[in-house]
């Protein structure tokens, strides 16, 4: 069991390192599959990595405050179509 945990930890470290470099989870999955890792093992390593990342995530102490602000709008003149311009010429 210890050996399996070490193996998953190595894969989890690989996943975390490459996620921090900007790779997507999907691209990492396919890279590991092409290297010969099984899909179940990859999914377990991803779950393991997610648990570790969640444990290290900063905790929110207070709730965020949502502010609603009314912005004054500037009226926009209606664009005149071709026929309206022609009608205005005869009025």
C-alpha positions as CSV (number, residue, x, y, z in Angstrom):
1,X,0.0,0.0,0.0
2,X,2.9,2.4,0.8
3,X,4.3,1.7,-2.7
4,X,1.0,2.6,-4.3
5,X,0.8,5.8,-2.3
6,X,4.3,6.8,-3.3
7,X,3.5,6.0,-7.0
8,X,0.3,8.2,-6.8
9,X,2.2,10.9,-5.0
10,X,4.8,11.1,-7.8
11,X,2.0,11.3,-10.4
12,X,0.2,13.9,-8.3
13,X,3.4,16.0,-8.0
14,X,3.8,15.8,-11.8
15,X,0.3,17.0,-12.3
16,X,0.5,19.8,-9.8
17,X,3.9,21.0,-11.2
18,X,2.5,21.1,-14.8
19,X,-0.8,22.7,-13.8
20,X,1.3,25.5,-12.2
21,X,3.1,25.9,-15.6
22,X,-0.2,26.5,-17.3
23,X,-1.0,23.1,-18.9
24,X,-4.6,22.0,-18.9
25,X,-5.7,19.0,-17.0
26,X,-7.0,17.4,-20.2
27,X,-3.6,17.8,-21.9
28,X,-1.8,16.2,-18.9
29,X,-4.2,13.3,-19.0
30,X,-3.4,12.6,-22.6
31,X,0.3,13.0,-22.0
32,X,0.2,10.4,-19.2
33,X,-1.9,8.0,-21.3
34,X,0.6,8.3,-24.1
35,X,3.4,7.5,-21.6
36,X,1.6,4.3,-20.8
37,X,-0.2,5.1,-17.5
38,X,-3.7,3.6,-17.1
39,X,-6.7,5.9,-17.0
40,X,-7.8,4.7,-13.6
41,X,-4.4,5.4,-12.1
42,X,-4.4,8.9,-13.7
43,X,-7.8,9.7,-12.3
44,X,-6.7,8.5,-8.9
45,X,-3.6,10.7,-9.1
46,X,-5.7,13.7,-10.2
47,X,-8.0,13.2,-7.2
48,X,-5.0,13.0,-5.0
49,X,-3.5,16.2,-6.4
50,X,-6.8,18.0,-6.1
51,X,-7.1,17.0,-2.4
52,X,-3.6,18.3,-1.8
53,X,-4.3,21.6,-3.7
54,X,-7.5,22.1,-1.8
55,X,-5.8,21.5,1.5
56,X,-3.2,24.3,0.6
57,X,-5.8,26.7,-0.7
58,X,-6.2,29.9,1.4
59,X,-9.4,30.0,3.5
60,X,-11.8,32.8,3.1
61,X,-12.3,34.4,6.5
62,X,-15.1,36.8,5.6
63,X,-17.7,36.9,2.9
64,X,-17.1,39.0,-0.1
65,X,-19.2,42.2,-0.3
66,X,-21.1,42.7,-3.5
67,X,-21.6,46.4,-4.4
68,X,-24.2,47.5,-6.9
69,X,-23.5,50.8,-8.5
70,X,-25.8,52.7,-10.8
71,X,-23.9,54.2,-13.7
72,X,-25.4,57.2,-15.5
73,X,-26.0,56.4,-19.2
74,X,-25.5,58.8,-22.0
75,X,-28.4,58.9,-24.5
76,X,-27.5,57.8,-27.9
77,X,-29.2,59.4,-30.9
78,X,-31.2,57.1,-33.0
79,X,-29.6,56.4,-36.4
80,X,-31.7,57.4,-39.3
81,X,-32.3,54.9,-42.0
82,X,-32.2,55.7,-45.7
83,X,-36.0,56.2,-46.1
84,X,-36.2,58.3,-43.0
85,X,-33.5,60.6,-44.4
86,X,-35.4,60.8,-47.7
87,X,-38.7,61.6,-45.8
88,X,-37.0,64.3,-43.8
89,X,-35.8,66.0,-47.0
90,X,-39.4,66.5,-48.1
91,X,-40.7,67.8,-44.8
